Amino acid sequence: MRYWLLKSEPEEFSIADLERVGVEPWTGVRNYQARNYLRDAMHDGDGVLFYHSNARPPGIVGLARVRGEAYPDPTQFDPASPYHDPGSRPEAPRWMLRDIAFERRLRRCITLDELRAAADRLGDFPLLRRGNRLSVLPVTAAQWQTILDLENR
C-alpha cells in the first residue's frame, strides 16, 4: 500500500463534501507529474491525507482511500468545463483521475504550521518543499504515521 496527500480548496470541494457524497472522482488535475501519480503510481486501497489548501488555517483534515483504477477525466472533453483540454481526444486522453472514498475526518486539523514544526520527523516531505504546488503528493509510510501521531497531540 502507498500513501498520498490530495489538496483541495474547501470552497471547491471539502472533506465535508467528500463525507456527504462518499466517493468522488478526483477531476481537474492538469499537471503532468500529478497526473502520472494518479495514472501510474496510485492503486486501489492506497491511503489518502485530505488537505484543505487556501484555507484558514491550511492543513490535513481527513482520511480517504483510493478506489478502483485510473480512468479518463471527462472534464477534459467538456468545452463548458474550466478543465477542458481541446488537445485531448477520447481515443488518446491526456488526463486521468481516480475515485476517492471518504474514510473519516480527523479529530482536528493538523495545520501546515504544525507540519513545518515536525519537519525534522517528516524528513523530505513534499508538501514542505519550497515552490511545491502539486495537488497530488506522495507520502511515505513513516510520514503517514508521524502525521497520524500528530492528530493525538
URUR-V736370 format. One record per backbone hydrogen bond with DSSP energy under -0.5 kcal/mol. CO is the residue of the C=O (numbers start at 1). NH is the residue of the N-H. Records with the same first field share a line. If there is no record, write none. Layout:
CO=NH + NH
This chain:
2=47
3=139
4=49
5=137
6=51
8=53
9=12 + 13
14=18
15=19
16=20
17=21
18=22
21=23
22=102
24=100
25=27
28=30
31=35
32=36
33=37
34=38
35=39
36=40 + 41
37=41 + 42
43=46
46=66
47=4
48=50 + 64
49=6 + 51
50=61 + 62
51=8 + 53
52=59
53=10
55=57 + 58
58=112
59=52
60=110
61=106
62=50
63=103 + 104
64=48
65=101
66=45
67=99
71=97
72=74
73=76
74=77
75=78
76=85
77=79
78=81
81=84
85=88
89=92
90=93
92=89
95=73
97=71
98=26
99=67
100=24
101=65
104=63
109=111
110=60
111=115
112=116
113=117
114=118
116=119
118=121 + 122
119=123
123=125
124=126
125=128
126=129
129=132
131=133
135=7
137=5
139=3
140=144
141=145
142=146
143=147
144=148
145=149
146=150
147=151
148=152
149=152
150=153
